[in-house]
Amino acid sequence: MDGSTNSLDDVSAESSTEFPDRLSLMEVRLQAQEDEITLLKSSLADALRKLRLHDQQIPLLKQQLIAVNPAAARVLNQSCYVDGFARSCRLSSSSLDGFHHTSNSHISNTAENGEGGAKTISSHKPSTCDRCAQTEPWIPNHETVPLALTQAAQILSLEDALTESIPFADETLIKLRREEEDVDEVESGKDQTWSSIVEDAIQPTTIRTLQKQLSKGSEDSQGSCPQTPTSSSPAPPKEPTSNPHGGLLSPIREGEKMLVRRNSEKSRDSQEKTKQRLSKKAASSTNLLTRSPSLESRAKDLISSTGQSIKMFIRGRPITMYIPSNILNYEELRMDLPLQKLDLDWVYGYRGRDCRANLYLLPSGEAVYFIACVVVLYHIRNQTQRHYQKHTDCVRCLAIHPDKVRVASGQTAGVDKDGKPLQPFVHIWDSKTLVTLQQIGLGTFERGVGALTFSSSDAGTLLCVIDDSNEHMLSVWDWNKNIKHVEVKSTNEAILAVDFSPTDTNNIISCGKSHVYFWTMSTGTLTKKQGIFGKYKKPKFVLCFVFSLTGDVLTGDSEGNILTWGKSAADTKTLGKGAKETFQIMKQTRAHEGSVFAMCVLQGGAILSGGGKDRKVIRWSADLAPERECEIPEKFGAVRTIADVDGEELLVGTTRNAILRGTFSDGFVAIVQGHVDEMWGLATHPTQNIFISCGNDRQVCVWNAEDHKLDWCTTLEESGLCADFSPNGAVVSVGLSTGRWVVLDLQTKEVVSDLTDGNEQLSVMRYSPDGSFLAVGSHDNLIYIYNVTEGGRRYTRFGKCTGHSSFITHLDWSKDGKYIMSNSGDYEILYWDVASGCKLLRNRFESKDREWASYTCVLGFHVMGVWLEGSDGTDINALCRSHSESMVAVADDFCKVHLFQYPCPKPKAPSYKYEGHGSHVTNVRFTHNDSHLLSMGGKDTCILQWRVKGAAPGDHSKEHLASSSSVCSSSSSPVNGT
């Protein structure tokens, strides 16, 4: 049973090492396919709606033709009443010769459909014969509102009336709002992201004015349409008759106007669908009317007085943004690079969960390790960091030159933003100056570099590299000259470690899954001999090995044993040459329960070993007699690697991404800690240099951004996906993956509130500026609003915002704390009046000048410029505006952090681009005084702290954290539109 457990443990430990890139590619493809399916469903729904619209627009467009051109009216009037009977004549395309319309109108499409659209409405009329295609109900003492107007425009006028008198159901409001957003016909075939023209916004008041003008003009041109009776004592109106669809006509009073509403005897859903279809065409129909020569001048003035909008496309879906009033000329807006730049200040985390031999101590007192794309040099006593940042993807292995100054680091291949694989390479660089000395293997290695080592007997002239291809190619390089001496296929199995013999450069040893290979290099060739286990049980993995001072090879395996391989009498001159018995197992020592993950040789010949399952570090004598041992705390995981400091003090890297420092007598404490799984939740304290992080490892961590330390950490029952500090800074709320959310006290670390909203994951938590409300965004498409009392310790449900058709992704509060702006997974931008009962604001035009306390929504006028052409909507995961409102940081899906000026409402806005993350960047946040920016990687489990420099005078960012002792090496590259 123990053997089975060990095997499973080893498989788990090695699987991500063997095929990390393949799994990453599959996950990327799966996510892309899911996005495609979601968008395909949305596109199909839009197509069906457009088909229904076309079927019902023929009568409406006939009326538009009548309104804009009397000649068209005469053609339409061929369908007239004769002796009480209707005689219908089909409108032919030839009859429309001379009628002018633009390419954006839908006349030609609907005209071809003949009379297959919606039917006209009939009602009781005077006995006088008329020539109108539609008639109006008799309304006493009021101006006639002709039904010959555009029905879509009537619907908009009707909605304005109903908002003051008759409340609609939530569902009706939702659908009317959605269709109002689509100001023009959806051009689903477009691939470009941006609309090249600026559109004028038409408000319902404008449409209502146009209705009156059209009404009079239409009546004058037709002449014989019946007028409203003028009797001094009006008779009651006749009972309206059913329309062809079974609906009734009922008048609704709005001030001194009388609007007509269609009451259907069918289900409520049918009524809502009808309004949805008609309201969608309202704006485009009015645009058609305004193109009429007779109305062009009048409509132009009305439109310019109500404001403008610009349309942005994401995967063919139009998103209308309204231009704020303080922008007089959108086209003349100038987009510049921000005044500020970023420098990498600190790296939180260590990659120990799936990498080996990645922790070393330099003579300078700096510990060298890596995470994401950064190699960190951490000075233990001074508590400062330097960073080597020349890698373009995740660093996977590390080797120290015999001079203890030069370092070799190898990276994985990765993929570009189009999913194409990039080429991996190895960098050799100077740890004192951080200058790259050589780059080798570009175009030679495949998938990534899995292991590498310097030779030692020849002063480090050669470098051995094993890549992550199927054959795990082993190559030996003269790295100074960038010359490859030899390359050979090693094995199809995973290789975990490689090293030169300390006494002979021509002999190399490698180990991995179920093997130990002894290599001999001669005249440009490499030959291998496999180690024979003989009577000893062959382990599933040989995880590590070292050379003893006597020249023996000691291997640690997945069975928990240390095997001593000694040279036989057959050949004592070279390793792996001659008979198979050249290296034989001389001794087996039971070392650990579970795997032996790491081994280290001390200067006096003593040996250190680190265990997996038992989490022990054991000191052995030269002849493998146990001397001392200690156990690593369970919260830090198993031992991954060991580095000797001075013979007594040790550095231990663990599988839970921590680096420990200590001795056998005093124990070990963590000097580096981090998350161990994908992270999403990030929030900064409103007044202190503190931030919080949470992720799929169920850990909630509170960090000190000034001291660069973990203040405290707690483990929850579910994954944490979002978080926010209350404005008073006393508590922090954390949203979980199950719909549950908790509130933690920062001082006591206790849970002061525990509530649940729905059964789907929560994606955003946001307190109002005064702390009186908390908004909780969920994947069930709802935003839950809570009243907050007792300093953030008591929460009562206030209401919920219902209207999004997809999951909530981001939201922000207005500065007055009364309104919310929210984004969803299908690229909606909605606005909510929370103070009035969480009402949806259907007219987004009214929110164009509203000021927002924070800006984290990725869709909005002020941040349109952060999107690239052809973006699929998931390319940007998060953004954050600085508190000074002068810059905005963006986290993208391609491992980059961007810094734009704020606002950036024009396409292809220039930005500074920063690299360092090895996975999609999931979140970004500025500290309370804008002195630093924090960025969070997803699967790289890394948090990067960037120093903001070059702030303008008076900017909040002139106040920097007290971290001047930290030295960093980073670079920024300005890019246009990225």
N, C-alpha and C positions, 0 to 999 in steps of 0.2 A: 504493500500500500504506500509506503514511503517512497519507493522508487517511482510509482505512478505519479505521486504528488510532485516529486522533483521534476519529472519529465514535463508535466504540465506547466510547472513554474518556469522551466527553461524555455519551453516553446513560447510562452507569453513574453519572456524576456527577449527572445531572439527574433520573433516574427517581425516586429516593427523594424528591426535592424536589417533584416534580409530583404524585405520588399517595401520600403517606405514610400518610394516614389510611385510605384505601381498603385499602391492603395490610394495615394493622394490623387493620382490621375483619375482613378475610378470614382472617387468622391466628387471631384470637380465635374466629371461628365454626368454623374447622377444628379447633382444639383442643377446643372444646366438643363438636363432633360425635364426635371420637375418644373423649372421656370418656363420652359417652352410649352409644356402642357397647360400650365395656368394661363399663360398669355393666349394660347390657342383657344381655350374655352372662352376667354373674354372676347377674342376676335369673332368667334362664331356667334356669340350672343349679340354683338354689335351688328353683324351681317343680317341676322334674323330680324333685328329691330328695323334695320334699313329697308328690308324687303317689305315688312308690314307698312312702313311709312310710305313707300312708293305706291302700294296698293290703295292708300287712302288719300293721296295728295291730289288726285286729278281734279275733283271739284274745287279744291282750295286754289290750285294753280289757275284754273279757269277764271276764278274771281280775281286773282292777281292780274291776269291779262286784261280783264275788263277795267281794272282800276288804273292801269298804266297806259292803256292804248285803246281808244274807242274803236279803232279798226278791228281789233281782236274781239271787242264786245259784239260787233255786228256778226262776226263769224260764230261766236258762241250762241248768239240769239237765234241761230237757225233751229235750236231746240226750244220751241215755244209752245204756248198753250193755245189750242184752237178749239172753240166751243166746249171748253171744260175738259178736253182730252189732251194728253201730252203726246207730241210727235217728236221723237228723238232723232237727231242727225249726228253722225260721227264727225268729230273734228279732225280734218285731214291736215297733214303737214303742209300741203300746198296752200291751204287757206291762210297760213301764217306768214306768207311771203311779205317781206317788208317790216315785219315785227322785230324789233331789236331787243336782244338780251345778251348778257355776258356769259362767259364760259362757266362761271361759278354757279349759275342758276341751274335748276333741275327741270326746266320746262321741257327740253327735248326728250328727256328720259321718261317723264311721266306722260307726255302727250302720246307716246307710242303705246302706252298701256290702254288707251282708249277709255272706255267707261268702266273699267274694272275696279276703280277705286271706291272711296266712300261715297255713299249716296247723299243727295241733297235733302234738306230738312223741309218738310211741308207743314203749314199751319193754316188756320182759317184766315181768309182774306176777304176784302170787299169784293163785290161782284165785278168791279172793273177789271178788265183783262190787263195784265202787265207783261212786260218783256224781261223781267228779271229772272235770273237762274235760281235765286233764292229769295225768300220773303222774310219779313220780320213779324213778330207778334205785336199786337196792338198794345201800346203802352201809353196811358193817359198822362197829359200834362208834362211830358218829358220829350226831350229831343230823341228822334229815332236813332237807334243804334243798329245799323244794317248788318244782317248776317252775311251780306256779300263781301264783308271784309275778310281778311286772312284769319281763319279760325285759330291758328297758332297764336296770333297776336291777341285775339280775344281771350284766349286762355290765360295769357300773361296778365292782362288787365283784370281778369276774373280773380286770379290768385291774389292780386293786391287788395281787391275788395274783400275776399274771404279772410285774409289775415286780420282784418279789423272786426269781423263779425262772426264768422263760423270757423272754429278751429278744425283743421284737417287732422286725420289720423297720422301717426308718426310715419307709417309706411308711404302714405301719399306724399308727405313733405319730402321724404327721402328721394322718391323717384322724380318729383318735380325739380328738386335741386340738382340731381344728376343730369337731367336733360338740359337744364339751364346752363350748365357748365359747357356743354358742347355747343358753342356759339355758331359754328358752321358745320357743314357735313364732314364726317370723319374721313380723312384721306388715309385709309389703312394701308395703301400700297406704298406710302412714302418711307424711305429708309433714312432720310436725313433727320437729324435731331431738332434742328431749329427751323422755324418759319422765317422766311426772308422778309416778310412785310410786317409792319405794325398795324394792328387792327384797331378800329374805333369801337368802343364799347357802347352798346345801345341799351338803355335802361327801360324798364317798363313804363316810366312816365313819358319817355320819348315815343314809344310805340303807341301809347294812348293818344298822344297829340296827332300822330300820323293817321290814326284811325279816323279822327274827326275830319281831318283834311281830305282823306281819301273818300270818306262817306259823302262829303259835299260834292267833291269832284265827280264821283261816280254817278251820283243822282243827276247832276247837271248834264252829264254826257248821255245818260240813258233816257232821261226825260219822262218816261211814262211809268216809272216805279211809283207805287202808291205812297202817299204821304200819311203822316200820323193825323188822325181826326182832330179837328179844331173846335169841337163842341165845348161850350162853356161848362156844361155839366157832364163830365166824362162818364161814359158807361163802363161798367166793369168789364175787364177783358174776357174774351171767350175762353172757355176751357181749352187749353192747348192739347193738340192731338199728338199721338205717338209718332215719332220719327221712324224712318225705315229700319233703324236698329232697335227699336223698341224703347227709346228714351223719351222723356217728356221735357218740354221747355218750361223753365220756371224763372221768373224775373227776380233779380237780387238788387237791392238798392245800395248804392255807394255814394253818399252825399246827395248831390242832385242828379247823378247819373244813374241810368238803369243798365245793369249788365245782365247778360243772359247766361245762365248756367244749365248744363245738360245733366239731367237726373236720369240715370239708367235704372231700369227695373231688373237688370242683370246683377251679377254678383259684384261685390265691392272691388274685387280685383280687376274686373273688366273696366270699371269706371276709372280706376287708377291708370291702367294701361293706356286708355284713350288719352287721358291728360298727359301722360308721359310722352306719347308719340307726337301729340300736337305741340307741346311746349318745346320739344327738341327742335322743331322746325321754325319756331317763332323768330329767332334772331336772323336766320338765313332768309326767311320770307321777308322780313323787314328790310334786310339788305337789298333784296330784289326790288322792293318798292322804292328805296332811296335812289336806285339807279335810273328811275324814270326821269326823263328830261323835265317834266313838270314839277317834280318834287325834289330834284337834286339840290338846288340851292337852299331850300328850306330845311331839308334833312341834314345838310352839311353843318349848318350852324348848331342844330340841336345836338348832334353827335359830338362835336368838338367841345361843347360845354360840359359834357358828362364824363370826359376822361378817355384814356386809351388803354389798350391791352396788347400783350405780345403772346404768341402761342409757341410753346415748346413741345417737341415730339420725343417721346421715349418709346422705341420699338413700334412706331407708327401710331401711338396713342397721343392725341393732342391734349396738352395741359395749358389752360389759359391763365396767364398772370396779368394782374392789373397794375398799371404803372402808378406809383404814388404821385400825389399832387405836386410835391416839391420838385419833381423832375419835369422840366418844361420841354426838353428835347431829348428823347431817348437816344436817337441816332448819334448825337454829339457827345454822349457819355464816354469818358476816357477810362480805360482799364489799365492800371499800372501795377507793377510789383509792389508788395507790401513794404513798408519802411523797416519792418523787423525781419530778422533771420533767426534760425534755430541752430544751436550747437548741442550735441549729445552730452548730457551732464552725468547721467547715472543709468545703469542697467540693473534691473531687478530680476533675479532668477539665475538658474544654472541648469544645463541640460544633462541630467544624470539618468533619466528614465530609460533611455534607449541607446546611450553611447558609453564607450569604455575608454580608459586610459586618457582622460581629458582633463586632468588636474595635475599641475606641476608647480614647484616653487623655484623662483629665480634667485640668484645671488643678491639682487636688489631688494629682496624682501617682498616681492610681488607674487601673488598667486595667479597663475595663468589658467584660464578656462574659457569656455565659449557657451553661447546660447544664441539662437536665431542666426543672424548673419554677422555677429559681432564677436571678436575675441577680446575678452576682458582681462586687463592687468590690474589686479586689486592689491593695493598696498595694505597689508594687514594692520600694521601698527599705525600708520598715518590715516587709514580709512579713506583713501582716495582711489579713484579709478582713472585709468587711461583705456583707450579703445582703439583696436585695429579694425577699420571699417572698409577694407577694400574688397570684401567678398560680395558677390551678387546674389547668393542664395545661402541656405543654411549650412553652417560649418558642421562637419561630421567627425573629424579626427584631428589630432594634434600631435606633434613630435618636437622635442627639444634637441638642438644640436649639442654635441659634446662640449662646446665652449660655453654653454649655458646662456648664450646671448641671442643667437639666431633661432627662429621658430619656423616650423613648417605647418601649414594648416590646409586641409583639403575640404572641399565643399561638394554638396550635391548638385545635380544638374538643374533641377527645377524646370519651370515652364514660363514662357512669356505670357503676355495678356491675351494672346490668341490661342493659347494652349499648346504651342509648339515647344518641344524640348530645347533647353539651352545646354551648352557644353560645360562640363565641370572642369576644374583645374586645381592645381596646388600652388600656393603662394609661399615663398620663403622670404621672411622679413626680419628686420632688426628690432629687437624688443626695446632697445634704448631710444631709438629715433622714430620707430614705427614706419620706417621707409621700406617699401617693397624692394627686395633684392633680385628676385627672379620669379617668373611665372612659368610653370611647366605643365605639359599634358593637355593644353587646350586643343581639342580636336582628336585627342588620343583616348582619353578616358570616356567611359559610357556610364550614364545614370548618376554616377557619383564616385567619390573616393571613400572607400571603406576603412582603410588602414594604411599607415605609412610609418617609416622609421629611418633615422640617420644611421649610417655605419659609425663605428666607434674606434676600431683599430687603426684606421687611416685618417684620423682627425676629422671625420665627418664629410668625406669627399662625396660619398654616394648616398643616394636616397632611394629606398625601396617603396613602391606604391602598389596597392591592390585596389582595383576599381570594383564597382557594383554591377558589372555586366553579368550575363548568365554564366560565362566561363570564368569570372573573377580573374581577369588578366593581371598577372604579376609582372611588373617592369622595374628595372634598375636604371637610375639616371645619374649622370654626372651633373648635378644641379647647377654648379657654377657655370658650366658651358652650355647648359640646356641640351645635353646630348643623351639620347636613350641608348644604353649599352645593350640591353637584352629585354625581350618581352616574351612571355609564355602563358599559355592557358594553365590555370592552377587546378580548379575543380568547379563542379557545378553546385557544390554545397557552400553554405555560408562560411566565410573566413572572418574571424573575430580579432586576431592579433598576428603581428609579424615583427620580426626583429633580426638584426645581424648578430652573429657570434661575436662576443667581445674580444676574441683573440684572432679571428680570421674573417676578413671581409668577404671572402668567397663562399662563406657558409651562412645560410639563412634558414630560419625556422618559422613556420606558420601553423596555426591551429584554428579549429572551428568545429563545425558539426561532424562529430564522430571521426575526427582525424587529427593526426599530427604529422606534418610533412617536414622532412629535412632536405633542403635544397643545396645543390653545389653549382657554383657559377664558374665556367671555364670557357675561354676563347669564344665569347659571345653566345654561349648556350647555357641553359639552366636544366639540370636533371634533378629529379626528386626521388626520395625514398620515403615510404610510408612507415610510420612507427607501428610496430607490432605489439599488441596488448597481450597476446599469448594467453596465459592462464588467468589473467586479470579481466574482470568484466569491462567490456568496452563501453565507455560512457556515451550518452547521446550528444553531449557537447563538451569539448575541451575549451574552457572559457578564457584561460590566461596562462602565462608561463613566465619564468624568470631564469636567469643563469646564476648558479651559486658560485662562490669564490673558488670552488674546486673544479669548476668547469662542467658540472652536471646541469641537466635541464630539469626544472621542477614545473610540473603542470598542475593546474587546478581544474577540476571538472564538475559536471552537473551531479555527480554521485556524492559530492562532498569530500572527495579524496584528493590528496596531493601525491602525485606519482613522481618518483625520482628516476630519471632516464640517465644511465651511465654508459660510457664508452667501453666496448668490449675489447678483448685482446686481439680481435681480428684486424682491427685497424685503429690505431690511436692518433693518427696524424690529422685526419680530416673528418668532418661530420658528414654522414650520409654517403660516404664513398666506400666501395668495397662490398662486403657481404651485408645482407639485410640485418644481421645482428650487430651492426656497427653501434647503434644505440638501442639498448634494451632497458626494460623496466627493472630497476634494481630494488625498489622499495615502494610500498604503498602505505601511506599514512592517513588514517581517518582524521579529518580536520574539522569539518563542520556538518551540521544537520542541514541538508539542502545543498545548494550549489556553493562552490568557491568562486566568487565573482572577481576578486582582485588579489594580487600578490605584490610584495615590494621587498627588496633587499636593502638592508641597512649597511652602513659603512663597516661595521665590525663583523659582518657576515650573518647577523641575525636576520630572520625572515618574518615578515608580517603577512597575514592573510585575512581577508574579509569575507564573511559569510552572507548568504542570501536569506534563507529562511530563519536562521538563528540570530541574524543581525549582530554577530560578534566580530570583534577585531582581536586576533590572537597573535602574540609574539612567540616565535619559535627560535630555538638555538640553531646553530649551523647544521647540526645533525637531526633536526626536526623534533626536538624535545620541547613540549609546551612550557613557556615560562610565565607569561602573564596574559590576561584577557579582560575584555570589558564588553558590555553590550550597548548598542546604540538604541536610544529611545524609539519606541515603535512608531511614533508620529513622523519620524524622519525616514522610515523605510529601511531597506537593506543597504549593505555596503556596496558601492559601485566601484570606487577607486580609492587608493591610498597614496598620499605623498608625505615623505619624510621632511620634517623641518630641521631638527637638530639632534636627532637620535632619540629624543624623549617626546618632544611635541610633534603631533601629527595633524595632517589635514585629511579629512575623510569626505569624499563625495558620495551621496546617497541616491537611491532610486526614486526618492520623492523630491528630487531637485533641490537639495540642501547641501551646503558645505559646512562641515563641523570642524572645530579646532579644539584640541585638548590633549590630555595625557591619560595614561592608564590609571594613574593615582587620583587625578582631579576630575576625571570625566570629560565630557565633550559638550560644547555649546555651539549653537548655530551662528555663523558669521554671514552666511548668504542663504536666503530662503526664497521660495517662489511657488507658484501654482503648479499643479501636475496634470491639468487637463484644460480643455478649451475655455477661454475666458470671454465674457461679454459685458459684465456689469462694471461700470467705473463712475465714480462721483468724487468731487472735491469739496472740502469743507468751506463754508461761506466766509470764515474769518481767520482760519489757521492754515498752516502748511501741512495739511493732513489730507489723505485721500483713501478711498475704499475700493476694493476690487472683489469680484466674486465670479464664479464660473462653474463648470460642470463637475469639478472635484468636490463640490458642496462646501468649500471653504469660503468664509467671509474674512478678508484680511484688511486691517486698518494700518496704513503706512504713514511714517513721518517723512515728508519730502525734504525736510531740512537736514535731518540726521541720517537719512537714507536707511532707515531701519524699519522692521516690522514691529509696530507697537503691540498689537495683539491679534489673535486669530481664533475663530470659532468655527465649528463644523455643524452644518445644518442637516436636516433630514433629506432635503432635496437640493437640486442644483439651483444656484442663484444666477439670474440672468440680467437683472437691472437693479439699480440702487439710486438713492438720492438723500442728501442731508436736509434736515429741516432748516429753515432760515436762522433759527436761534443756535444751531449747531449742537444741540443737546442729544438728538437722536438721529438715527439713520434708518430708512425703510429699505427693505430688500425684497424684490419680487422673485418668485420661484417658478419652477417649471411645471407645477401642478395647479396653478391658479391661486395658490396660497401666498401670502406675503406677511412678513414679520417686521416689527420695529424693534431695534436694538438701542439700548442706552449706552452711550459712548464711555461713560465712566464706570458703570457697574458691569457692562458687557451682557446684561440680562435682556431677555425678550420681554418688552413691556406691552406689546400688542401682537395678536396673532389672528388674522382674518383670512377669508377665502372668497374669491370672486370667480365664479365659473370653474371649469375643470380643464382649461387649457393654459398654456404657459403665458406668463406676463412678460411684456417686452419693454415697458417704460414706466417709471415712477417719477412724478414731478410735483413738488410743493409749489403752491402759489407764493408770490413774492412776500406777502405778509404772514405766511404760514398758517392761514386759516383754512385752507383747503389742500387736499391731496388728490391728484389725478392718477389713476391706475389704468394703464393701457394694456389690453389683453389680446390674445390671438383669437378670442371669440368675437372680434369685431366691435367690441364695446369699450367705452371709457367710463370707469366707475369714479364717481366724485364723492369724497368724504369730507365732513366737517372735522377739523382738528382742534382739540382743546387740551387744556392742562399741559401746555408746553410741549405738545407733540406726543403725549402719552395716552390720549383717549381719542377714538375715531368712531364717528357715526355716519352711516350712509346718508348722503344728501340727494343723490340722484345718479343717473347714468346717461351718457351721450350715445344715442342710437342712430346710426345712419351710414356708417362705413360698410362697404360691401366686401372688405377684406380685413386681414388682421392689422392691428395698430402697430406702427413702427416707431414713430417719433411724435412728440407733442411739446408745446411751449405755452406758457401763460403770458397774458398781456401785463404791462407794467401796473395797471390798476387792479389786477387780480380778478377781473370780471369775465374775461374771454380766454378761449383756448384755440390754438391753431394745431391741427393734427395731420399727419400723413399716414397712409396705409399701404399694404402690400401691393395693391393694384394702382398705385401712383395717384391716389386722390389727395386733394388738399381741402379740408373742411374747416369751418370756423363755428365756434359754439359760444352761445351766451349762457354762461354758467349761472350768473347772478339771477337770471330770469327763469331758471328752472332747467338748465341744460338744453336749451333750445338750439336747434340747428339754424344757422344763418344762411338762408338760401341764396341771398344776394352777396356773393363774395366781393363784389365791387365796393361795398361799404366798409370792408376791412382793409382796404389798400393802404390807408394812412395810419393804421393802428400800430402802436409801439409795443414791442415785445421784451419782456424781462430777460429772457434768454432766447437764443436762436440755435436750436439743435435739429430742427426739421430740415431734411435734405432737399425738400421741394418747396420752393418759394421764390418770389421775384428777386429778393436780395441775394440769393445764392445760385441763381440760374447758371452763372458762368463757371461753376465748378464741374459741370457735366460735360463730358466729351461727346463729340459727334458719334452716333451709333451706339450710345450706351443702352444697356438692356434693363436698366432700372435697379440692378443689384450691384453695379460697379462701385457705388459709394455706400459704405456701411454706416458711417456716422460723420457728423461735422459739429463744430462748436465755435460760436462767436466769442471773441474775447470780451471781457467786462468793459474795456475801453471802447468797444465797438469799432475798432480800427482794423481788425484782421479776423480771418476765419480759418480754422484748421480743419482738414478733411482727411478721413481714414478711408482708403480705397481697398478694393478686392485684389490688388496686385502688389501687396506688401509695402506700399508707399504711404508716406505722410506728406500732405501738401499744405502750403501756407499761402493763402490769397489775401488780398486787401478786402476790406469790407466797407460798403457792399460791393458785390461783383455780379451785376445783373446782366452782363452781356456775354455772348458765347466766346469761347477761346480766350478767356481771361488768363493772363500770365500768372505763374505761381512759382514758388520755390519747392523743389521736390527733395525729399529726404528718405534715404534707405537705411535699413537696419533690421527690420522685421523679416522673418522667414516664412510668414504665413499671412493670410488676409488680416488686415488691421481692423479690429472690431469696434474700437471706441477711441475717442480723443476728448480731453478736457483741459481747460486752463485752470491754474491755481487761482486763489481768490484775488491776488494782486497782479495777475497776468505775467508774473516773473518767469513761470515755467509752463511748459505744455507736457501733458502725460499722454502717451499713446499705448494702446494695448493690443498685443498680437492675439490671434485666435489660437491655433494649435501650436504655435511656437512657445506658448506659456510665458511670454516675455513682456515686461512693462518697461518702456523706455521713457526716461525723463529728459526733456529737452530744455535747455536754457534759452530764453528769449533775449536777444540782444539787438541793439540798434533802435531802441524805441524812440519815438518822437518826444520832444519836450512836453511835459505835462501828462504823458501817457502813464497808465498804471504800471506798465511793464518796466519802468525805470527802477522799481523796487525789486531787487533781486534777493533770492534766498542766500543765506550765509553759507555758501558752498564754494568759496573762492579757492579753497585748497584743492578742489578737484580739478584735475587736468584732463582734457579730452582732445581727441583728434577726430574731427568730422568735417564733412564738406556738404555744400548744398549746390544744387544745379537749377538755375532758373529755366523754366519751360513754358511754352505757350500752349494754353489750352489743356494742360495736364496737371 
